[in-house]
């Protein structure tokens, strides 16, 4: 049996699932927080919107990992709300007003989800355009683009990090490294979770743990279907979400290829098509419960690479936990106790692991050929632009910014195009004599 299909004991399933939830919790609640504030939701309604995102992310994750018919990649892949949907949603809010915006958003998101389901078998055939020189570049960009997120957590979204924040991040980082170095077996695989617990315990007496997330959360708060309004179908909004759908498919394809490299099970066209169908169905179903567009979470790919826990059932357990968090917000309050600087300290190792996986994939390409160096150098440079300067494309149309503002999407597109231009040259270029290995005698 391949390790991906192995079923660990219940205790390991729960611990590993909690670790995945801790790694992605901040990412899945941030988009509804931004959107809820933009449409002027009350505190109670905002809590329900966050619960809806957690609930639907859990459903999408279980579909992706366990699979139903041709829906689900059956890989240890976590699904959640994509940040790519935030900019189009805010544009819809500006155009339609806070009161009518959510219905239009859900109508456009529903159509985008169905488009992904229909386009999945065709998009999966594009994997021939993702040789190691492309996938390695994209995976490296995924890790590098996530590192600023960890830094933002450490500084708690402030211009600079205070002494307490640096202390908590440092303690957490050291705890993760120490657990990885000195523990063995299962305990070394949950080093991230142990580091988060240590960091939170250190933060508690320093007054850095906000317990209001626990004391003010309702015990039960599942969102009823169409609680925030029935879908409204608007052509302009559908077009903008269709572009988001392309971004989702590109990012999920890159993540599935990366995960296939990590778990040593090469990702086939069928696996990608099944995974994209799960993305689309998860996105469509999310609109019923007040969620938003779903995509694969790259940070959890890094966690799989770091912990070497390849079982998809561990990630399925995290999906079940997310469903419970969505149904019982008071349980979500426990996860929310972890301070941002503690998450940041763990994120440095977590996201760096993704970049290392990319470098390992790039090692399969021949860098003795100048054309390959050109492909990687230019694609990395283009992908790093929005990371180094988030407002670089501010003057571009909103439809173009949806792709360009994502370093992963822009770098992926650049790598594919450059490989089409230079790939044949790279295959024809002779390897310089001084770089050839000597022929054994």
C-alpha positions in Angstrom: 0.0 0.0 0.0 1.3 3.5 -0.9 1.7 5.7 2.2 -0.9 8.1 0.8 -3.5 5.4 1.2 -2.4 4.2 4.6 -4.7 4.7 7.6 -2.8 5.7 10.8 -4.3 5.1 14.2 -7.0 7.4 15.5 -4.7 9.4 17.8 -2.4 10.1 14.9 -5.3 11.1 12.7 -6.6 13.6 15.2 -3.1 15.1 16.0 -2.1 15.3 12.3 -5.5 16.8 11.4 -5.2 19.4 14.1 -1.8 20.3 12.8 -3.1 20.9 9.3 -6.0 23.0 10.7 -3.6 25.1 12.7 -1.4 25.7 9.6 -4.3 26.9 7.4 -6.8 28.4 9.9 -5.6 32.0 9.5 -5.7 31.7 5.8 -9.3 30.4 5.6 -10.8 33.0 8.0 -9.0 36.1 6.6 -11.0 36.4 3.3 -14.4 36.3 5.1 -13.1 38.8 7.6 -12.2 41.2 4.8 -15.4 40.6 2.8 -17.6 40.8 5.9 -16.2 44.1 6.9 -16.6 45.5 3.4 -20.4 44.7 3.3 -20.9 45.9 6.9 -21.9 42.7 8.6 -22.6 42.8 12.4 -20.3 40.9 14.7 -22.8 38.0 14.9 -23.3 37.8 11.1 -19.5 38.0 10.6 -19.1 35.1 13.0 -21.6 33.1 10.9 -19.7 34.1 7.7 -16.4 32.7 9.1 -18.2 29.6 10.3 -19.6 29.1 6.8 -16.0 29.3 5.3 -14.7 26.8 7.8 -17.7 24.4 7.2 -17.4 24.5 3.4 -13.6 24.2 3.5 -14.0 21.1 5.6 -16.5 19.6 3.1 -14.3 20.4 0.1 -11.2 18.9 1.9 -13.0 15.7 2.7 -14.2 15.5 -1.0 -10.7 16.1 -2.2 -9.0 13.5 0.0 -11.6 10.7 0.2 -13.1 11.2 -3.2 -16.5 10.4 -4.7 -16.6 8.9 -8.2 -14.5 11.3 -10.4 -14.5 14.1 -7.8 -11.4 14.3 -5.6 -7.6 13.9 -6.2 -7.4 11.4 -3.4 -4.2 13.1 -2.2 -3.4 14.8 1.2 -4.7 18.1 -0.1 -6.4 20.8 2.0 -9.0 23.0 0.3 -10.1 26.4 1.6 -11.1 29.9 0.6 -8.8 31.5 -2.0 -7.5 35.0 -1.6 -7.9 35.4 -5.4 -11.6 36.0 -4.8 -11.2 38.9 -2.5 -10.3 41.6 -5.1 -13.3 40.8 -7.4 -15.7 40.6 -4.4 -14.6 44.1 -3.2 -15.0 45.4 -6.8 -18.6 44.0 -6.8 -19.3 45.6 -3.4 -18.2 49.0 -4.9 -20.4 48.5 -7.9 -23.6 47.1 -6.4 -23.4 48.4 -2.8 -23.0 46.5 0.5 -26.6 45.4 0.7 -26.9 43.7 -2.7 -23.3 42.6 -3.1 -23.3 39.1 -1.5 -26.1 37.8 -3.7 -24.3 38.8 -6.8 -21.0 37.3 -5.4 -22.7 34.0 -4.7 -24.3 33.9 -8.2 -21.0 34.5 -9.9 -19.2 32.1 -7.6 -21.7 29.4 -8.3 -21.2 29.8 -12.1 -17.4 29.8 -11.6 -17.6 26.5 -9.7 -19.6 24.9 -12.4 -17.2 26.2 -15.1 -14.3 24.6 -13.2 -16.2 21.2 -13.1 -16.8 21.4 -16.9 -13.3 22.6 -17.8 -11.4 20.2 -15.5 -10.7 17.4 -18.1 -9.5 19.9 -20.7 -7.3 21.9 -18.2 -5.7 18.7 -16.9 -4.3 18.0 -20.4 -2.1 21.0 -20.1 0.2 19.1 -17.8 2.4 18.4 -20.8 3.3 22.1 -20.5 4.5 21.5 -16.9 7.9 19.7 -17.2 10.2 19.9 -14.1 11.7 23.2 -15.2 8.1 24.7 -15.0 6.8 22.8 -12.0 10.0 23.4 -10.0 9.8 27.1 -10.6 6.1 27.3 -9.7 6.6 25.3 -6.5 9.5 27.4 -5.5 7.4 30.5 -6.1 4.6 29.1 -3.9 7.0 28.8 -1.0 8.7 32.1 -1.5 5.3 33.9 -1.9 4.1 32.5 1.3 7.1 33.6 3.4 6.0 37.2 3.5 2.7 35.9 5.1 4.7 34.3 7.9 6.6 37.6 8.4 3.3 39.5 8.5 2.1 37.1 11.2 5.3 37.8 13.2 4.9 41.5 13.0 1.1 41.1 13.6 0.5 43.1 10.4 2.4 46.1 11.8 5.2 47.9 10.0 7.8 46.4 12.3 7.8 43.6 14.9 8.0 44.3 18.6 10.3 42.5 21.0 7.5 40.3 22.4 6.5 39.3 18.9 10.1 38.4 18.0 10.4 36.4 21.3 7.2 34.4 20.6 8.2 33.7 17.0 11.7 32.7 18.1 10.5 30.4 20.8 8.1 28.7 18.5 10.7 28.3 15.7 13.2 26.8 18.2 10.6 24.5 19.6 9.7 23.2 16.1 13.4 22.7 15.3 14.1 21.0 18.6 11.2 18.6 18.3 12.3 17.8 14.8 15.9 17.2 15.9 15.4 15.3 19.2 12.1 13.5 18.8 11.5 10.5 16.6 8.6 8.7 14.9 5.2 10.2 15.2 6.2 12.9 17.6 8.8 14.4 15.2 6.0 14.5 12.6 3.8 16.7 14.7 6.7 19.0 15.6 4.7 22.0 14.1 1.8 21.3 16.4 4.0 20.9 19.4 5.8 24.2 18.6 2.5 26.0 18.3 1.5 24.7 21.8 4.8 25.7 23.3 4.6 29.2 21.7 1.0 29.7 22.9 1.8 28.6 26.5 4.7 31.1 26.5 2.4 33.8 25.2 -0.3 33.3 27.8 1.4 34.8 30.8 2.7 37.6 28.6 -0.9 38.7 27.9 -0.6 37.9 24.2 -3.4 35.3 24.0 -6.8 36.9 23.2 -9.3 34.6 24.9 -12.3 36.7 23.6 -12.4 34.3 20.6 -13.3 31.6 23.0 -15.5 33.4 25.5 -17.6 35.3 22.9 -18.1 32.5 20.4 -21.6 30.9 20.3 -21.7 27.2 21.2 -23.6 26.3 17.9 -23.9 28.3 14.8 -24.2 26.4 11.5 -25.3 28.6 8.6 -28.6 27.7 7.0 -28.7 27.5 3.1 -28.8 30.9 1.4 -28.7 32.7 4.8 -26.8 35.7 3.2 -29.1 35.8 0.2 -30.1 33.8 -2.9 -27.7 33.9 -5.9 -28.1 36.8 -8.3 -26.6 36.3 -11.8 -24.8 39.4 -13.2 -22.7 39.1 -16.4 -19.9 41.4 -15.3 -19.5 39.6 -12.0 -19.6 36.2 -13.7 -16.8 37.3 -16.1 -14.6 38.5 -13.2 -15.2 35.2 -11.3 -14.5 33.2 -14.4 -11.0 34.7 -14.4 -10.7 33.7 -10.7 -11.7 30.2 -11.8 -8.7 30.1 -14.2 -6.4 31.2 -11.4 -7.9 28.5 -9.1 -7.2 25.8 -11.7 -3.7 27.0 -12.3 -2.8 27.2 -8.6 -4.5 23.9 -7.7 -2.7 22.2 -10.7 0.6 23.5 -9.5 -0.1 22.4 -5.9 -1.2 18.9 -7.0 1.9 18.5 -9.1 4.0 19.7 -6.1 2.3 17.3 -3.8 2.8 14.4 -6.2 6.5 15.2 -6.0 6.5 15.3 -2.2 4.6 12.0 -1.7 6.4 10.3 -4.5 3.3 9.5 -6.5 3.5 11.4 -9.9 0.3 13.3 -10.6 -1.5 12.0 -13.7 -3.9 14.0 -15.9 -6.8 12.0 -14.4 -5.7 12.9 -10.8 -5.6 16.6 -11.8 -8.9 16.5 -13.5 -10.5 14.8 -10.5 -8.9 17.3 -8.2 -10.1 20.2 -10.2 -13.6 18.8 -10.3 -13.6 18.7 -6.5 -12.5 22.3 -6.5 -15.4 23.3 -8.7 -18.0 21.3 -6.8 -16.7 22.5 -3.5 -16.9 26.1 -4.8 -20.5 25.6 -6.1 -21.7 24.0 -2.8 -20.0 26.7 -0.8 -22.3 29.3 -2.2 -25.3 27.5 -0.7 -23.9 27.9 2.9 -22.3 31.3 2.6 -18.8 30.2 1.7 -16.6 31.4 -1.2 -14.4 29.9 -4.0 -12.2 27.0 -2.8 -8.7 26.1 -3.9 -5.8 24.0 -2.7 -3.8 25.4 0.2 -0.1 25.5 -0.6 1.0 25.9 3.0 -0.4 22.4 3.8 1.6 21.0 0.9 4.6 22.3 2.8 3.4 20.7 6.0 3.2 17.3 4.3 6.7 17.8 3.0 7.9 18.8 6.5 6.2 16.1 8.5 6.4 13.3 5.9 2.9 12.3 7.0 1.6 11.3 3.5 -1.7 9.7 4.5 -4.7 11.4 2.8 -6.8 10.3 5.8 -4.8 12.6 8.1 -5.9 15.5 5.9 -9.5 14.1 5.7 -9.5 14.2 9.5 -8.6 17.9 9.3 -11.6 18.4 6.9 -13.8 16.7 9.6 -12.3 19.0 12.2 -13.0 22.1 10.0 -16.7 21.0 9.6 -17.0 20.7 13.4 -15.4 24.2 13.8 -17.9 25.5 11.3 -20.8 23.9 13.3 -19.5 24.8 16.7 -17.8 28.2 16.7 -16.7 27.8 20.3 -14.4 25.0 19.1 -13.0 27.3 16.5 -12.2 29.7 19.3 -9.7 27.2 20.7 -7.7 27.2 17.5 -8.0 31.0 17.3 -6.2 31.3 20.7 -2.8 30.8 18.9 -1.3 34.3 18.5 -0.2 35.5 15.1 3.5 35.8 16.0 3.5 32.1 17.1 2.0 31.1 13.7 4.6 33.2 12.0 7.5 31.4 13.8 6.2 28.1 12.7 5.4 29.4 9.2 9.0 30.2 8.5 9.8 26.5 8.5 6.5 25.5 7.0 6.6 27.8 4.0 10.4 27.3 3.5 9.7 23.6 3.1 7.6 24.4 0.0 10.4 26.3 -1.6 12.8 23.4 -0.8 10.4 21.0 -2.6 10.6 23.3 -5.6 14.4 23.3 -5.6 14.3 19.5 -5.4 12.1 19.4 -8.5 14.3 21.9 -10.3 17.3 19.6 -9.7 15.8 17.3 -12.3 16.3 19.9 -15.0 19.6 20.4 -16.8 21.1 23.7 -15.7 24.1 23.2 -17.9 21.9 24.5 -20.7 21.7 28.3 -20.7 18.0 28.3 -22.0 16.9 26.5 -18.8 18.6 29.1 -16.7 16.8 31.9 -18.7 13.4 30.2 -18.1 13.8 29.9 -14.3 15.4 33.3 -13.9 12.8 35.3 -15.8 9.8 33.3 -14.4 11.1 33.8 -10.8 11.7 37.5 -11.4 8.2 38.0 -12.8 6.6 36.0 -10.0 8.5 38.0 -7.3 7.3 41.4 -8.6 3.9 41.4 -6.7 5.7 39.9 -3.6 8.3 42.6 -3.5 5.8 45.4 -4.5 2.1 44.5 -3.9 0.9 47.7 -5.6 3.1 47.4 -8.6 0.2 46.7 -11.0 -2.2 49.2 -9.4 -2.7 51.0 -12.7 -3.7 47.9 -14.6 -7.4 46.8 -15.2 -9.0 44.8 -12.5 -9.3 41.7 -14.7 -5.5 41.7 -15.3 -4.7 42.3 -11.7 -6.5 39.2 -10.7 -3.7 37.2 -12.3 -0.8 39.6 -12.0 -1.3 40.3 -8.3 -0.7 36.7 -7.6 3.0 35.9 -7.8 2.1 32.2 -8.2 -0.3 32.8 -11.1 2.0 35.3 -12.9 5.1 33.2 -12.4 3.3 30.0 -13.5 2.0 31.7 -16.7 5.5 33.2 -17.4 7.2 29.8 -16.8 4.8 28.0 -19.2 5.2 30.7 -21.9 9.0 30.8 -21.6 9.2 27.0 -21.7 7.2 27.1 -25.0 9.6 29.7 -26.4 12.9 28.3 -25.0 12.1 24.7 -24.3 13.1 23.4 -27.8 16.3 25.4 -27.7 17.1 23.9 -24.3 16.7 20.4 -25.7 18.8 21.1 -28.7 21.6 23.1 -27.0 24.7 20.9 -26.4 25.9 20.5 -22.9 29.3 22.3 -22.5 32.2 19.9 -22.4 33.5 21.2 -19.0 30.2 20.3 -17.3 29.9 16.8 -18.7 30.7 13.9 -16.3 33.7 11.9 -17.4 32.9 8.6 -19.1 33.8 5.7 -16.8 36.6 3.4 -18.1 
